[in-house]
Amino acid sequence: MQIMELPLAQIRRPLPRRTDPAKVRQLMASISTIGQQEPIEVLEVNGQYYGFSGCHRYEALQRLERPTIRCRVRRATPEVLRLHLA
């Protein structure tokens, strides 16, 4: 597993996400002040990136119009991806 800065636009979010607007606003304020502290978890499958966690951080960075997000990237097989989608 490695830590990488990835463009937000390259991360696919295949599952619907539910976020708490207050938590997103809180994270936006924190990220604006001290930056993103905790990476989100991302699966890399055949060169494509899939995010299943870190929904609040992802949305906060999107709203702040940041081009990238710090990610903990784990390589996975298509079979592992299917398990996440089940």
C-alpha positions in Angstrom: 0.0 0.0 0.0 1.3 3.5 -0.8 0.2 7.1 -0.2 -0.4 9.1 -3.4 -1.9 12.4 -4.4 -4.5 11.6 -7.1 -6.7 13.9 -9.2 -10.2 13.9 -7.8 -11.5 13.4 -11.3 -9.6 10.0 -11.6 -11.4 8.5 -8.6 -14.5 6.6 -9.3 -17.2 6.4 -6.6 -19.3 3.5 -7.7 -21.6 3.4 -4.6 -24.0 6.1 -3.6 -22.7 8.1 -0.8 -24.5 9.8 2.1 -22.8 12.6 3.8 -23.6 14.8 6.8 -23.5 18.4 5.5 -22.3 19.7 8.9 -19.4 17.3 8.9 -18.5 18.3 5.3 -18.5 22.0 6.3 -16.4 21.2 9.4 -13.9 19.3 7.2 -13.8 22.1 4.7 -12.8 24.5 7.5 -10.2 22.2 8.8 -8.7 21.4 5.4 -8.6 25.1 4.5 -6.6 25.7 7.7 -4.3 22.7 8.1 -4.7 20.7 4.9 -6.0 17.1 4.5 -4.6 15.1 7.4 -5.9 11.6 6.8 -5.8 9.9 3.3 -8.8 8.2 1.9 -8.7 4.5 1.0 -8.6 3.7 -2.8 -8.4 0.5 -4.7 -6.4 0.4 -7.9 -7.8 -2.1 -10.4 -6.2 -2.3 -13.8 -5.1 1.3 -13.6 -8.5 2.6 -12.5 -9.0 4.1 -9.0 -12.1 3.3 -6.9 -13.0 5.0 -3.7 -15.3 3.4 -1.1 -14.4 5.3 2.0 -13.6 8.9 2.9 -16.9 10.3 1.5 -16.8 13.4 3.7 -13.2 14.2 2.9 -13.8 13.6 -0.8 -16.8 15.9 -0.8 -15.1 18.6 1.2 -12.1 18.7 -1.2 -14.5 18.7 -4.1 -16.4 21.7 -2.7 -13.1 23.5 -2.0 -12.3 22.9 -5.7 -9.0 21.2 -4.8 -7.6 19.3 -7.8 -6.1 16.4 -5.8 -6.7 14.2 -2.8 -4.3 12.2 -0.7 -5.0 8.5 -0.9 -3.9 5.3 0.5 -3.8 3.2 -2.6 -4.1 -0.6 -2.5 -3.8 -2.7 -5.7 -6.6 -5.2 -6.2 -7.9 -7.6 -8.6 -11.3 -7.3 -10.5 -12.5 -10.0 -8.1 -11.8 -7.9 -5.1 -13.5 -5.0 -6.7 -16.6 -7.1 -7.3 -16.6 -8.0 -3.6 -16.7 -4.3 -2.7 -19.6 -3.7 -5.1 -21.7 -6.7 -3.7 
